[in-house]
Amino acid sequence: MYRQGTARGTETAWYQGWDLTENERATFRATTIASQQAKRQAIAGECTASKHPIYSPRLDPLDLMPRLHANGLSALSLFSGGGGMDIGFDRAGFGHVASYEIMEGAAAVLRAAHPDWTVYGGDSGDVRRVEWGKYRGKVDVLHGGPPCQPFSNAGRQNGALDVRDMIPEFVRAVKAIRPRVFVCENVSGLATKRFEEYVKSTIIEPLERQYVIRQFILNAADYGVPQTRRRVLFVGFADKEEAARFEIPAPTHRHDQSKGSGHNLPKTMGVREALGLPETGVDALSPTLRSGLTGPRHTTSVLSSVSALKLWNKLGVWPNGVAVDRAAASGYVAKNGDFRLSLPDCLVLQGFPGDWPVQRPVYFALGLIGNSVAPPMAYNLANAVAKALCPAKL
Ligand SMILES: C[S@@+](CC[C@H](N)C(=O)[O-])C[C@H]1O[C@@H](n2cnc3c(N)ncnc32)[C@H](O)[C@@H]1O
């Protein structure tokens, strides 16, 4: 069971803003008013800067995850968010059992994308309320990315003291369902020394008698996603032979941070190339996109750090005030003239299908994108799991 946190800002649900001081609130309010005014002026044509053209992306993330034939295996999704993991498993040929997600708005996106899926949202999607025994013996893979805020470098790293820590709930589901494989994903902060004891006592010890567990880190850029995005994975196999057959998915692409081998692999595109922007002689992977739902307040910025800002500046791309679509971005030129991102651009940078039905408000859509596992990374992982489970078929 989770414990109630005591540190400031961790007693609220993960998707609510932190409790701010009056001064902090006033500063944020002033910034919001200034940018809303600039946006209104731009839309009213009062902006002196010229529009930037609407560019067509060169990267189609679906090319990174060609749909495979049904493999006869089933996957149940917990903490499904906007569906990054679900897309990866679906395109790798897994049957979709159900998705559980507490935010009704996120569940609505999954239903809109896949009316044929069983999606539980809101109270009925709250994993704390579910009796998982009904799925026992019916699920090959149970996957989930419990909220990462308790462990994220961008947060306060209160771990188990944070009310948002849902990893024990994931473990409860694994124990009740006993899938052949579980896949648990989180921010790489969870793999640091600070959380070593937590990982041992909360994930490894409760499950190691029934599962052979592997822990490793994957970077989405190794699978063609134009973004540096590292995630830690815990993959557990109930069967020892299947566990021995499992291989961590090898990179399918090389990029500016690739080390050693892989020279023959296709190159992961940089931000400018992926979005189809004109060449400037400078291109690179996108810094990790931050979620619009985390941090002190909801935001339409994808900026994750000071070093990220330097990189965005070099790329000539403006990471704040993301626009709802490319037409809106083109008419609302950033103060410094840099290219303004839109939601469809962020989908591409995260490896989502360009038409994935995330919608306004922009901060919420960015929350789903920035919280997700990049689908091509999930796809390669799903494939590696499928190969270990039924090697003859694949
Ligand atoms: C890191 S995101 C998961 C992203 C997802 N794996 C993907 O690839 O898009 C964590 C999700 O857990 C959801 N969540 C948090 N508490 C929950 C609960 N008690 N029951 C169900 N979902 C919950 C959040 O709303 C959030 O969407």
The ligand as a Gaussian input file, in Angstrom:
#p B3LYP/6-31G(d) Opt

LIG

0 1
 C        4.246000       7.785000     -16.596000
 S        2.570000       7.851000     -17.032000
 C        2.436000       6.384000     -18.001000
 C        2.636000       6.595000     -19.446000
 C        2.328000       5.422000     -20.314000
 N        3.015000       4.228000     -19.892000
 C        2.695000       5.712000     -21.764000
 O        3.580000       5.050000     -22.276000
 O        2.092000       6.609000     -22.368000
 C        1.783000       7.361000     -15.561000
 C        0.274000       7.292000     -15.660000
 O       -0.250000       6.685000     -14.488000
 C       -1.527000       7.249000     -14.270000
 N       -1.954000       6.978000     -12.878000
 C       -1.529000       7.577000     -11.745000
 N       -2.150000       7.049000     -10.679000
 C       -2.979000       6.083000     -11.158000
 C       -3.893000       5.177000     -10.556000
 N       -4.076000       5.143000      -9.247000
 N       -4.564000       4.319000     -11.363000
 C       -4.392000       4.334000     -12.707000
 N       -3.551000       5.178000     -13.330000
 C       -2.851000       6.032000     -12.567000
 C       -1.309000       8.699000     -14.544000
 O       -2.530000       9.375000     -14.778000
 C       -0.372000       8.656000     -15.758000
 O       -1.089000       8.751000     -16.958000

